[in-house]
Amino acid sequence: MSIFDKLESQVRSYSRSWPVVFDRASGSRVWDEQDREYLDFFAGAGALNYGHNNPVLKEKLIDYLASDRIVHSLDMFTTARREFLETFSSHILEPRDLDYRVVFPGPGGANSVEAALKLARKVTGREAIVSFTNAFHGMTLGALSVTGNSMKRGGAGIPLVHATPMPYDGYFDGTNPDFQYLERLLGDSGSGLNRPAAVIVETLQGEGGINSARVDWLRALQDLCRRHDILLIVDDIQMGCGRTGTFFSFEEAGIKPDIICLSKSISGYGIPMALTLVRPDLDIWEPGEHNGTFRGISPAFVTASAAFREYWSDDTLEKAVLAKGEIAGECFDRIAAGYPDHELVARGRGLARGLYIPADGVADKIAGEAFSRGLLVETSGPESEVLKILPPLTIEQADLERGLAIIEESVAAVLGAPTPSAQETELVAS
Ligand SMILES: *Cc1c(COP(=O)(O)O)cnc(C)c1O
């Protein structure tokens, strides 16, 4: 019996899909202890947007550690913290004309969400939060209260209160006007919905199954929030840091959220780090009213600053992400067209892509086939019905294409050979 089985809690999950012992990693590849190589289309659930052990970030990190600098600092001033704030301001906020105060809420994404919810409640003096169907915001109690998944919610062990789920974009397949229900509840003093402090939303739901909101829907949501004096929180923990192309996933929609949650790839190196960005006039906490031990992880500041300089000084990365995203999207469209009876649907934007596969358990089977062919790819959605890819943004095009080819093979291994597309049939006939 391995030490993992003997000592570690059975709550572990990813190690069940990929039952090997990983050891080394570089860029888009990882190796297990038997030296078997895998292409990584999971990228730490989006925590490794610049790949494993990115050499530019690594060099800065090694220099920092080798010169005995401050590693831990709570929220004391340090040179690394200053450098982070300066580069975040000059490379991310200023070029986008965004004005936010930076809260360091703790090391993980859930810390950022908790801080956002707490602050929204303090600012407005209200309790209620509106969330969306199939949202995922983290595993702590506040974050779980605005998360959709029933299995995860069940783990709370106490009632999850003061949050009301509303239909996300596309929930009714376009048969109902956007925000019909929410707008009606807000305007009706008999609706039973207390006036919300905030709405929390993902522009593209990753864990929820690669559900992408339209820019018009996001704009209408911002408009609704402003009309009703409700704060708009965008959880950009997984879809921010370039995952959809632009640094923030809401840039295309042109909205300006009141509060933004960032984590996963903000350090760029897989080192824990989270931010809660707040509109300056909402920055009303007393000193220490929200704090924590791990809010000054300098190695994360160092790699984050290096990533801003390397990847966010111009739009090279953004353009590359959009181009590679198109390649992935076309591949998923082609697969979907090859299996008309299975009602597959290609989803997503940028380098967050999904293939919806409604038949029970099939997406997981395909992910298993991919693993046996040396590709790490996960599933998401309420019934794990979406094959979900989050390759490193820096992936070489050849590796992207190789991974996509493995997905095509894995789909064929489970569903059989695709039917030739109309176009190919024509070619054959002529
Ligand atoms: C991962 C994630 C979180 C939670 O972050 P943790 O670091 O796991 O606490 C919250 N929101 C979204 C959208 C996420 O993808």
The ligand as an ORCA input file, in Angstrom:
! r2SCAN-3c Opt
* xyz 0 1
  C     -10.254     27.905     -8.477
  C     -11.323     28.915     -8.358
  C     -11.696     29.479     -7.128
  C     -11.115     29.019     -5.819
  O      -9.735     29.180     -5.726
  P      -8.937     28.301     -4.663
  O      -7.525     28.772     -4.787
  O      -9.119     26.870     -5.051
  O      -9.526     28.602     -3.333
  C     -12.676     30.451     -7.121
  N     -13.270     30.860     -8.265
  C     -12.948     30.345     -9.454
  C     -13.623     30.849    -10.678
  C     -11.975     29.346     -9.546
  O     -11.677     28.799    -10.733
*
